[in-house]
Amino acid sequence: MSLLVVTYRARPDLAADNQAHVEAVFGELDDCAPDGLRYACLRLADDRFVHLADLAGEVNPLLTLDTFGRFSATVAARCEPGHEPNAQPARLVGNYRLLG
């Protein structure tokens, strides 16, 4: 298990557009159901987005998705300056019925 957390803040005028891109990624995930991935995204009230990925293997299945390619190629342009995506590995400290 390898946990990855990505955070960024979208510009308020582009936050809905960013959410639509994220929803498209989840739509493609529903269609292809790749193994080795558990993934969630949260949108906070201040238009920050938090992506949580649990990767079982060495290869991130998100990188094979067309929708994720389009999302990741344009996400920085939808962000507040200085709040572009920041990806960090994470360790699970505690979990109560949220993560499998």
Phi and psi restraints in degrees (range 20) as a CNS / XPLOR table:
assign (resid 1 and name C) (resid 2 and name N)
       (resid 2 and name CA) (resid 2 and name C) 1.0 -131.1 20.0 2
assign (resid 2 and name N) (resid 2 and name CA)
       (resid 2 and name C) (resid 3 and name N) 1.0 114.7 20.0 2
assign (resid 2 and name C) (resid 3 and name N)
       (resid 3 and name CA) (resid 3 and name C) 1.0 -94.2 20.0 2
assign (resid 3 and name N) (resid 3 and name CA)
       (resid 3 and name C) (resid 4 and name N) 1.0 137.9 20.0 2
assign (resid 3 and name C) (resid 4 and name N)
       (resid 4 and name CA) (resid 4 and name C) 1.0 -132.3 20.0 2
assign (resid 4 and name N) (resid 4 and name CA)
       (resid 4 and name C) (resid 5 and name N) 1.0 133.7 20.0 2
assign (resid 4 and name C) (resid 5 and name N)
       (resid 5 and name CA) (resid 5 and name C) 1.0 -121.5 20.0 2
assign (resid 5 and name N) (resid 5 and name CA)
       (resid 5 and name C) (resid 6 and name N) 1.0 129.0 20.0 2
assign (resid 5 and name C) (resid 6 and name N)
       (resid 6 and name CA) (resid 6 and name C) 1.0 -121.8 20.0 2
assign (resid 6 and name N) (resid 6 and name CA)
       (resid 6 and name C) (resid 7 and name N) 1.0 127.1 20.0 2
assign (resid 6 and name C) (resid 7 and name N)
       (resid 7 and name CA) (resid 7 and name C) 1.0 -125.8 20.0 2
assign (resid 7 and name N) (resid 7 and name CA)
       (resid 7 and name C) (resid 8 and name N) 1.0 148.4 20.0 2
assign (resid 7 and name C) (resid 8 and name N)
       (resid 8 and name CA) (resid 8 and name C) 1.0 -166.2 20.0 2
assign (resid 8 and name N) (resid 8 and name CA)
       (resid 8 and name C) (resid 9 and name N) 1.0 164.3 20.0 2
assign (resid 8 and name C) (resid 9 and name N)
       (resid 9 and name CA) (resid 9 and name C) 1.0 -117.8 20.0 2
assign (resid 9 and name N) (resid 9 and name CA)
       (resid 9 and name C) (resid 10 and name N) 1.0 122.8 20.0 2
assign (resid 9 and name C) (resid 10 and name N)
       (resid 10 and name CA) (resid 10 and name C) 1.0 -80.8 20.0 2
assign (resid 10 and name N) (resid 10 and name CA)
       (resid 10 and name C) (resid 11 and name N) 1.0 150.6 20.0 2
assign (resid 10 and name C) (resid 11 and name N)
       (resid 11 and name CA) (resid 11 and name C) 1.0 -64.0 20.0 2
assign (resid 11 and name N) (resid 11 and name CA)
       (resid 11 and name C) (resid 12 and name N) 1.0 139.3 20.0 2
assign (resid 11 and name C) (resid 12 and name N)
       (resid 12 and name CA) (resid 12 and name C) 1.0 -54.5 20.0 2
assign (resid 12 and name N) (resid 12 and name CA)
       (resid 12 and name C) (resid 13 and name N) 1.0 -36.9 20.0 2
assign (resid 12 and name C) (resid 13 and name N)
       (resid 13 and name CA) (resid 13 and name C) 1.0 -75.6 20.0 2
assign (resid 13 and name N) (resid 13 and name CA)
       (resid 13 and name C) (resid 14 and name N) 1.0 -10.6 20.0 2
assign (resid 13 and name C) (resid 14 and name N)
       (resid 14 and name CA) (resid 14 and name C) 1.0 -120.2 20.0 2
assign (resid 14 and name N) (resid 14 and name CA)
       (resid 14 and name C) (resid 15 and name N) 1.0 3.4 20.0 2
assign (resid 14 and name C) (resid 15 and name N)
       (resid 15 and name CA) (resid 15 and name C) 1.0 -64.6 20.0 2
assign (resid 15 and name N) (resid 15 and name CA)
       (resid 15 and name C) (resid 16 and name N) 1.0 -40.1 20.0 2
assign (resid 15 and name C) (resid 16 and name N)
       (resid 16 and name CA) (resid 16 and name C) 1.0 -65.6 20.0 2
assign (resid 16 and name N) (resid 16 and name CA)
       (resid 16 and name C) (resid 17 and name N) 1.0 -38.0 20.0 2
assign (resid 16 and name C) (resid 17 and name N)
       (resid 17 and name CA) (resid 17 and name C) 1.0 -64.2 20.0 2
assign (resid 17 and name N) (resid 17 and name CA)
       (resid 17 and name C) (resid 18 and name N) 1.0 -42.5 20.0 2
assign (resid 17 and name C) (resid 18 and name N)
       (resid 18 and name CA) (resid 18 and name C) 1.0 -61.5 20.0 2
assign (resid 18 and name N) (resid 18 and name CA)
       (resid 18 and name C) (resid 19 and name N) 1.0 -43.9 20.0 2
assign (resid 18 and name C) (resid 19 and name N)
       (resid 19 and name CA) (resid 19 and name C) 1.0 -60.3 20.0 2
assign (resid 19 and name N) (resid 19 and name CA)
       (resid 19 and name C) (resid 20 and name N) 1.0 -40.2 20.0 2
assign (resid 19 and name C) (resid 20 and name N)
       (resid 20 and name CA) (resid 20 and name C) 1.0 -61.6 20.0 2
assign (resid 20 and name N) (resid 20 and name CA)
       (resid 20 and name C) (resid 21 and name N) 1.0 -39.9 20.0 2
assign (resid 20 and name C) (resid 21 and name N)
       (resid 21 and name CA) (resid 21 and name C) 1.0 -61.8 20.0 2
assign (resid 21 and name N) (resid 21 and name CA)
       (resid 21 and name C) (resid 22 and name N) 1.0 -44.3 20.0 2
assign (resid 21 and name C) (resid 22 and name N)
       (resid 22 and name CA) (resid 22 and name C) 1.0 -63.1 20.0 2
assign (resid 22 and name N) (resid 22 and name CA)
       (resid 22 and name C) (resid 23 and name N) 1.0 -44.0 20.0 2
assign (resid 22 and name C) (resid 23 and name N)
       (resid 23 and name CA) (resid 23 and name C) 1.0 -61.8 20.0 2
assign (resid 23 and name N) (resid 23 and name CA)
       (resid 23 and name C) (resid 24 and name N) 1.0 -34.5 20.0 2
assign (resid 23 and name C) (resid 24 and name N)
       (resid 24 and name CA) (resid 24 and name C) 1.0 -64.8 20.0 2
assign (resid 24 and name N) (resid 24 and name CA)
       (resid 24 and name C) (resid 25 and name N) 1.0 -38.9 20.0 2
assign (resid 24 and name C) (resid 25 and name N)
       (resid 25 and name CA) (resid 25 and name C) 1.0 -60.7 20.0 2
assign (resid 25 and name N) (resid 25 and name CA)
       (resid 25 and name C) (resid 26 and name N) 1.0 -46.2 20.0 2
assign (resid 25 and name C) (resid 26 and name N)
       (resid 26 and name CA) (resid 26 and name C) 1.0 -65.5 20.0 2
assign (resid 26 and name N) (resid 26 and name CA)
       (resid 26 and name C) (resid 27 and name N) 1.0 -32.9 20.0 2
assign (resid 26 and name C) (resid 27 and name N)
       (resid 27 and name CA) (resid 27 and name C) 1.0 -62.3 20.0 2
assign (resid 27 and name N) (resid 27 and name CA)
       (resid 27 and name C) (resid 28 and name N) 1.0 -44.3 20.0 2
assign (resid 27 and name C) (resid 28 and name N)
       (resid 28 and name CA) (resid 28 and name C) 1.0 -67.5 20.0 2
assign (resid 28 and name N) (resid 28 and name CA)
       (resid 28 and name C) (resid 29 and name N) 1.0 -37.5 20.0 2
assign (resid 28 and name C) (resid 29 and name N)
       (resid 29 and name CA) (resid 29 and name C) 1.0 -60.2 20.0 2
assign (resid 29 and name N) (resid 29 and name CA)
       (resid 29 and name C) (resid 30 and name N) 1.0 -41.3 20.0 2
assign (resid 29 and name C) (resid 30 and name N)
       (resid 30 and name CA) (resid 30 and name C) 1.0 -61.3 20.0 2
assign (resid 30 and name N) (resid 30 and name CA)
       (resid 30 and name C) (resid 31 and name N) 1.0 -37.3 20.0 2
assign (resid 30 and name C) (resid 31 and name N)
       (resid 31 and name CA) (resid 31 and name C) 1.0 -72.2 20.0 2
assign (resid 31 and name N) (resid 31 and name CA)
       (resid 31 and name C) (resid 32 and name N) 1.0 -42.5 20.0 2
assign (resid 31 and name C) (resid 32 and name N)
       (resid 32 and name CA) (resid 32 and name C) 1.0 -101.0 20.0 2
assign (resid 32 and name N) (resid 32 and name CA)
       (resid 32 and name C) (resid 33 and name N) 1.0 -19.2 20.0 2
assign (resid 32 and name C) (resid 33 and name N)
       (resid 33 and name CA) (resid 33 and name C) 1.0 42.7 20.0 2
assign (resid 33 and name N) (resid 33 and name CA)
       (resid 33 and name C) (resid 34 and name N) 1.0 63.9 20.0 2
assign (resid 33 and name C) (resid 34 and name N)
       (resid 34 and name CA) (resid 34 and name C) 1.0 -68.6 20.0 2
assign (resid 34 and name N) (resid 34 and name CA)
       (resid 34 and name C) (resid 35 and name N) 1.0 145.3 20.0 2
assign (resid 34 and name C) (resid 35 and name N)
       (resid 35 and name CA) (resid 35 and name C) 1.0 -76.0 20.0 2
assign (resid 35 and name N) (resid 35 and name CA)
       (resid 35 and name C) (resid 36 and name N) 1.0 159.9 20.0 2
assign (resid 35 and name C) (resid 36 and name N)
       (resid 36 and name CA) (resid 36 and name C) 1.0 80.0 20.0 2
assign (resid 36 and name N) (resid 36 and name CA)
       (resid 36 and name C) (resid 37 and name N) 1.0 18.9 20.0 2
assign (resid 36 and name C) (resid 37 and name N)
       (resid 37 and name CA) (resid 37 and name C) 1.0 -143.7 20.0 2
assign (resid 37 and name N) (resid 37 and name CA)
       (resid 37 and name C) (resid 38 and name N) 1.0 132.4 20.0 2
assign (resid 37 and name C) (resid 38 and name N)
       (resid 38 and name CA) (resid 38 and name C) 1.0 -125.1 20.0 2
assign (resid 38 and name N) (resid 38 and name CA)
       (resid 38 and name C) (resid 39 and name N) 1.0 134.7 20.0 2
assign (resid 38 and name C) (resid 39 and name N)
       (resid 39 and name CA) (resid 39 and name C) 1.0 -149.5 20.0 2
assign (resid 39 and name N) (resid 39 and name CA)
       (resid 39 and name C) (resid 40 and name N) 1.0 139.3 20.0 2
assign (resid 39 and name C) (resid 40 and name N)
       (resid 40 and name CA) (resid 40 and name C) 1.0 -145.5 20.0 2
assign (resid 40 and name N) (resid 40 and name CA)
       (resid 40 and name C) (resid 41 and name N) 1.0 155.2 20.0 2
assign (resid 40 and name C) (resid 41 and name N)
       (resid 41 and name CA) (resid 41 and name C) 1.0 -136.0 20.0 2
assign (resid 41 and name N) (resid 41 and name CA)
       (resid 41 and name C) (resid 42 and name N) 1.0 136.5 20.0 2
assign (resid 41 and name C) (resid 42 and name N)
       (resid 42 and name CA) (resid 42 and name C) 1.0 -116.6 20.0 2
assign (resid 42 and name N) (resid 42 and name CA)
       (resid 42 and name C) (resid 43 and name N) 1.0 140.7 20.0 2
assign (resid 42 and name C) (resid 43 and name N)
       (resid 43 and name CA) (resid 43 and name C) 1.0 -112.2 20.0 2
assign (resid 43 and name N) (resid 43 and name CA)
       (resid 43 and name C) (resid 44 and name N) 1.0 119.8 20.0 2
assign (resid 43 and name C) (resid 44 and name N)
       (resid 44 and name CA) (resid 44 and name C) 1.0 -86.6 20.0 2
assign (resid 44 and name N) (resid 44 and name CA)
       (resid 44 and name C) (resid 45 and name N) 1.0 165.3 20.0 2
assign (resid 44 and name C) (resid 45 and name N)
       (resid 45 and name CA) (resid 45 and name C) 1.0 -60.3 20.0 2
assign (resid 45 and name N) (resid 45 and name CA)
       (resid 45 and name C) (resid 46 and name N) 1.0 -26.4 20.0 2
assign (resid 45 and name C) (resid 46 and name N)
       (resid 46 and name CA) (resid 46 and name C) 1.0 -94.7 20.0 2
assign (resid 46 and name N) (resid 46 and name CA)
       (resid 46 and name C) (resid 47 and name N) 1.0 19.8 20.0 2
assign (resid 46 and name C) (resid 47 and name N)
       (resid 47 and name CA) (resid 47 and name C) 1.0 68.0 20.0 2
assign (resid 47 and name N) (resid 47 and name CA)
       (resid 47 and name C) (resid 48 and name N) 1.0 20.7 20.0 2
assign (resid 47 and name C) (resid 48 and name N)
       (resid 48 and name CA) (resid 48 and name C) 1.0 -81.9 20.0 2
assign (resid 48 and name N) (resid 48 and name CA)
       (resid 48 and name C) (resid 49 and name N) 1.0 143.8 20.0 2
assign (resid 48 and name C) (resid 49 and name N)
       (resid 49 and name CA) (resid 49 and name C) 1.0 -115.1 20.0 2
assign (resid 49 and name N) (resid 49 and name CA)
       (resid 49 and name C) (resid 50 and name N) 1.0 140.6 20.0 2
assign (resid 49 and name C) (resid 50 and name N)
       (resid 50 and name CA) (resid 50 and name C) 1.0 -127.2 20.0 2
assign (resid 50 and name N) (resid 50 and name CA)
       (resid 50 and name C) (resid 51 and name N) 1.0 117.5 20.0 2
assign (resid 50 and name C) (resid 51 and name N)
       (resid 51 and name CA) (resid 51 and name C) 1.0 -105.1 20.0 2
assign (resid 51 and name N) (resid 51 and name CA)
       (resid 51 and name C) (resid 52 and name N) 1.0 133.1 20.0 2
assign (resid 51 and name C) (resid 52 and name N)
       (resid 52 and name CA) (resid 52 and name C) 1.0 -120.6 20.0 2
assign (resid 52 and name N) (resid 52 and name CA)
       (resid 52 and name C) (resid 53 and name N) 1.0 123.0 20.0 2
assign (resid 52 and name C) (resid 53 and name N)
       (resid 53 and name CA) (resid 53 and name C) 1.0 -125.9 20.0 2
assign (resid 53 and name N) (resid 53 and name CA)
       (resid 53 and name C) (resid 54 and name N) 1.0 133.6 20.0 2
assign (resid 53 and name C) (resid 54 and name N)
       (resid 54 and name CA) (resid 54 and name C) 1.0 -113.6 20.0 2
assign (resid 54 and name N) (resid 54 and name CA)
       (resid 54 and name C) (resid 55 and name N) 1.0 109.2 20.0 2
assign (resid 54 and name C) (resid 55 and name N)
       (resid 55 and name CA) (resid 55 and name C) 1.0 -103.6 20.0 2
assign (resid 55 and name N) (resid 55 and name CA)
       (resid 55 and name C) (resid 56 and name N) 1.0 126.6 20.0 2
assign (resid 55 and name C) (resid 56 and name N)
       (resid 56 and name CA) (resid 56 and name C) 1.0 -86.4 20.0 2
assign (resid 56 and name N) (resid 56 and name CA)
       (resid 56 and name C) (resid 57 and name N) 1.0 -26.8 20.0 2
assign (resid 56 and name C) (resid 57 and name N)
       (resid 57 and name CA) (resid 57 and name C) 1.0 -118.5 20.0 2
assign (resid 57 and name N) (resid 57 and name CA)
       (resid 57 and name C) (resid 58 and name N) 1.0 -169.7 20.0 2
assign (resid 57 and name C) (resid 58 and name N)
       (resid 58 and name CA) (resid 58 and name C) 1.0 -77.4 20.0 2
assign (resid 58 and name N) (resid 58 and name CA)
       (resid 58 and name C) (resid 59 and name N) 1.0 -25.0 20.0 2
assign (resid 58 and name C) (resid 59 and name N)
       (resid 59 and name CA) (resid 59 and name C) 1.0 -105.4 20.0 2
assign (resid 59 and name N) (resid 59 and name CA)
       (resid 59 and name C) (resid 60 and name N) 1.0 131.9 20.0 2
assign (resid 59 and name C) (resid 60 and name N)
       (resid 60 and name CA) (resid 60 and name C) 1.0 -81.5 20.0 2
assign (resid 60 and name N) (resid 60 and name CA)
       (resid 60 and name C) (resid 61 and name N) 1.0 112.5 20.0 2
assign (resid 60 and name C) (resid 61 and name N)
       (resid 61 and name CA) (resid 61 and name C) 1.0 -60.5 20.0 2
assign (resid 61 and name N) (resid 61 and name CA)
       (resid 61 and name C) (resid 62 and name N) 1.0 -22.8 20.0 2
assign (resid 61 and name C) (resid 62 and name N)
       (resid 62 and name CA) (resid 62 and name C) 1.0 -60.0 20.0 2
assign (resid 62 and name N) (resid 62 and name CA)
       (resid 62 and name C) (resid 63 and name N) 1.0 -32.0 20.0 2
assign (resid 62 and name C) (resid 63 and name N)
       (resid 63 and name CA) (resid 63 and name C) 1.0 -67.6 20.0 2
assign (resid 63 and name N) (resid 63 and name CA)
       (resid 63 and name C) (resid 64 and name N) 1.0 -11.5 20.0 2
assign (resid 63 and name C) (resid 64 and name N)
       (resid 64 and name CA) (resid 64 and name C) 1.0 -93.2 20.0 2
assign (resid 64 and name N) (resid 64 and name CA)
       (resid 64 and name C) (resid 65 and name N) 1.0 -6.6 20.0 2
assign (resid 64 and name C) (resid 65 and name N)
       (resid 65 and name CA) (resid 65 and name C) 1.0 -89.3 20.0 2
assign (resid 65 and name N) (resid 65 and name CA)
       (resid 65 and name C) (resid 66 and name N) 1.0 133.9 20.0 2
assign (resid 65 and name C) (resid 66 and name N)
       (resid 66 and name CA) (resid 66 and name C) 1.0 -60.7 20.0 2
assign (resid 66 and name N) (resid 66 and name CA)
       (resid 66 and name C) (resid 67 and name N) 1.0 -43.5 20.0 2
assign (resid 66 and name C) (resid 67 and name N)
       (resid 67 and name CA) (resid 67 and name C) 1.0 -64.5 20.0 2
assign (resid 67 and name N) (resid 67 and name CA)
       (resid 67 and name C) (resid 68 and name N) 1.0 -36.9 20.0 2
assign (resid 67 and name C) (resid 68 and name N)
       (resid 68 and name CA) (resid 68 and name C) 1.0 -69.8 20.0 2
assign (resid 68 and name N) (resid 68 and name CA)
       (resid 68 and name C) (resid 69 and name N) 1.0 -35.8 20.0 2
assign (resid 68 and name C) (resid 69 and name N)
       (resid 69 and name CA) (resid 69 and name C) 1.0 -61.0 20.0 2
assign (resid 69 and name N) (resid 69 and name CA)
       (resid 69 and name C) (resid 70 and name N) 1.0 -45.0 20.0 2
assign (resid 69 and name C) (resid 70 and name N)
       (resid 70 and name CA) (resid 70 and name C) 1.0 -65.8 20.0 2
assign (resid 70 and name N) (resid 70 and name CA)
       (resid 70 and name C) (resid 71 and name N) 1.0 -41.9 20.0 2
assign (resid 70 and name C) (resid 71 and name N)
       (resid 71 and name CA) (resid 71 and name C) 1.0 -60.1 20.0 2
assign (resid 71 and name N) (resid 71 and name CA)
       (resid 71 and name C) (resid 72 and name N) 1.0 -52.6 20.0 2
assign (resid 71 and name C) (resid 72 and name N)
       (resid 72 and name CA) (resid 72 and name C) 1.0 -69.9 20.0 2
assign (resid 72 and name N) (resid 72 and name CA)
       (resid 72 and name C) (resid 73 and name N) 1.0 -27.0 20.0 2
assign (resid 72 and name C) (resid 73 and name N)
       (resid 73 and name CA) (resid 73 and name C) 1.0 -71.3 20.0 2
assign (resid 73 and name N) (resid 73 and name CA)
       (resid 73 and name C) (resid 74 and name N) 1.0 -21.1 20.0 2
assign (resid 73 and name C) (resid 74 and name N)
       (resid 74 and name CA) (resid 74 and name C) 1.0 -121.7 20.0 2
assign (resid 74 and name N) (resid 74 and name CA)
       (resid 74 and name C) (resid 75 and name N) 1.0 -3.5 20.0 2
assign (resid 74 and name C) (resid 75 and name N)
       (resid 75 and name CA) (resid 75 and name C) 1.0 -62.5 20.0 2
assign (resid 75 and name N) (resid 75 and name CA)
       (resid 75 and name C) (resid 76 and name N) 1.0 -40.3 20.0 2
assign (resid 75 and name C) (resid 76 and name N)
       (resid 76 and name CA) (resid 76 and name C) 1.0 -60.0 20.0 2
assign (resid 76 and name N) (resid 76 and name CA)
       (resid 76 and name C) (resid 77 and name N) 1.0 -33.7 20.0 2
assign (resid 76 and name C) (resid 77 and name N)
       (resid 77 and name CA) (resid 77 and name C) 1.0 -69.4 20.0 2
assign (resid 77 and name N) (resid 77 and name CA)
       (resid 77 and name C) (resid 78 and name N) 1.0 -19.9 20.0 2
assign (resid 77 and name C) (resid 78 and name N)
       (resid 78 and name CA) (resid 78 and name C) 1.0 -92.3 20.0 2
assign (resid 78 and name N) (resid 78 and name CA)
       (resid 78 and name C) (resid 79 and name N) 1.0 -0.2 20.0 2
assign (resid 78 and name C) (resid 79 and name N)
       (resid 79 and name CA) (resid 79 and name C) 1.0 -95.0 20.0 2
assign (resid 79 and name N) (resid 79 and name CA)
       (resid 79 and name C) (resid 80 and name N) 1.0 153.7 20.0 2
assign (resid 79 and name C) (resid 80 and name N)
       (resid 80 and name CA) (resid 80 and name C) 1.0 -63.3 20.0 2
assign (resid 80 and name N) (resid 80 and name CA)
       (resid 80 and name C) (resid 81 and name N) 1.0 139.6 20.0 2
assign (resid 80 and name C) (resid 81 and name N)
       (resid 81 and name CA) (resid 81 and name C) 1.0 -55.1 20.0 2
assign (resid 81 and name N) (resid 81 and name CA)
       (resid 81 and name C) (resid 82 and name N) 1.0 133.6 20.0 2
assign (resid 81 and name C) (resid 82 and name N)
       (resid 82 and name CA) (resid 82 and name C) 1.0 84.2 20.0 2
assign (resid 82 and name N) (resid 82 and name CA)
       (resid 82 and name C) (resid 83 and name N) 1.0 -1.2 20.0 2
assign (resid 82 and name C) (resid 83 and name N)
       (resid 83 and name CA) (resid 83 and name C) 1.0 -126.2 20.0 2
assign (resid 83 and name N) (resid 83 and name CA)
       (resid 83 and name C) (resid 84 and name N) 1.0 34.6 20.0 2
assign (resid 83 and name C) (resid 84 and name N)
       (resid 84 and name CA) (resid 84 and name C) 1.0 -68.9 20.0 2
assign (resid 84 and name N) (resid 84 and name CA)
       (resid 84 and name C) (resid 85 and name N) 1.0 167.2 20.0 2
assign (resid 84 and name C) (resid 85 and name N)
       (resid 85 and name CA) (resid 85 and name C) 1.0 -54.4 20.0 2
assign (resid 85 and name N) (resid 85 and name CA)
       (resid 85 and name C) (resid 86 and name N) 1.0 134.8 20.0 2
assign (resid 85 and name C) (resid 86 and name N)
       (resid 86 and name CA) (resid 86 and name C) 1.0 -127.1 20.0 2
assign (resid 86 and name N) (resid 86 and name CA)
       (resid 86 and name C) (resid 87 and name N) 1.0 110.5 20.0 2
assign (resid 86 and name C) (resid 87 and name N)
       (resid 87 and name CA) (resid 87 and name C) 1.0 -99.6 20.0 2
assign (resid 87 and name N) (resid 87 and name CA)
       (resid 87 and name C) (resid 88 and name N) 1.0 133.3 20.0 2
assign (resid 87 and name C) (resid 88 and name N)
       (resid 88 and name CA) (resid 88 and name C) 1.0 -141.0 20.0 2
assign (resid 88 and name N) (resid 88 and name CA)
       (resid 88 and name C) (resid 89 and name N) 1.0 139.6 20.0 2
assign (resid 88 and name C) (resid 89 and name N)
       (resid 89 and name CA) (resid 89 and name C) 1.0 -67.6 20.0 2
assign (resid 89 and name N) (resid 89 and name CA)
       (resid 89 and name C) (resid 90 and name N) 1.0 152.0 20.0 2
assign (resid 89 and name C) (resid 90 and name N)
       (resid 90 and name CA) (resid 90 and name C) 1.0 -136.5 20.0 2
assign (resid 90 and name N) (resid 90 and name CA)
       (resid 90 and name C) (resid 91 and name N) 1.0 156.9 20.0 2
assign (resid 90 and name C) (resid 91 and name N)
       (resid 91 and name CA) (resid 91 and name C) 1.0 -116.4 20.0 2
assign (resid 91 and name N) (resid 91 and name CA)
       (resid 91 and name C) (resid 92 and name N) 1.0 135.0 20.0 2
assign (resid 91 and name C) (resid 92 and name N)
       (resid 92 and name CA) (resid 92 and name C) 1.0 -73.6 20.0 2
assign (resid 92 and name N) (resid 92 and name CA)
       (resid 92 and name C) (resid 93 and name N) 1.0 121.9 20.0 2
assign (resid 92 and name C) (resid 93 and name N)
       (resid 93 and name CA) (resid 93 and name C) 1.0 -97.2 20.0 2
assign (resid 93 and name N) (resid 93 and name CA)
       (resid 93 and name C) (resid 94 and name N) 1.0 -38.2 20.0 2
assign (resid 93 and name C) (resid 94 and name N)
       (resid 94 and name CA) (resid 94 and name C) 1.0 -156.8 20.0 2
assign (resid 94 and name N) (resid 94 and name CA)
       (resid 94 and name C) (resid 95 and name N) 1.0 155.1 20.0 2
assign (resid 94 and name C) (resid 95 and name N)
       (resid 95 and name CA) (resid 95 and name C) 1.0 -157.1 20.0 2
assign (resid 95 and name N) (resid 95 and name CA)
       (resid 95 and name C) (resid 96 and name N) 1.0 124.8 20.0 2
assign (resid 95 and name C) (resid 96 and name N)
       (resid 96 and name CA) (resid 96 and name C) 1.0 -125.1 20.0 2
assign (resid 96 and name N) (resid 96 and name CA)
       (resid 96 and name C) (resid 97 and name N) 1.0 94.7 20.0 2
assign (resid 96 and name C) (resid 97 and name N)
       (resid 97 and name CA) (resid 97 and name C) 1.0 63.6 20.0 2
assign (resid 97 and name N) (resid 97 and name CA)
       (resid 97 and name C) (resid 98 and name N) 1.0 11.1 20.0 2
assign (resid 97 and name C) (resid 98 and name N)
       (resid 98 and name CA) (resid 98 and name C) 1.0 -95.1 20.0 2
assign (resid 98 and name N) (resid 98 and name CA)
       (resid 98 and name C) (resid 99 and name N) 1.0 -52.2 20.0 2
assign (resid 98 and name C) (resid 99 and name N)
       (resid 99 and name CA) (resid 99 and name C) 1.0 -102.6 20.0 2
assign (resid 99 and name N) (resid 99 and name CA)
       (resid 99 and name C) (resid 100 and name N) 1.0 135.0 20.0 2
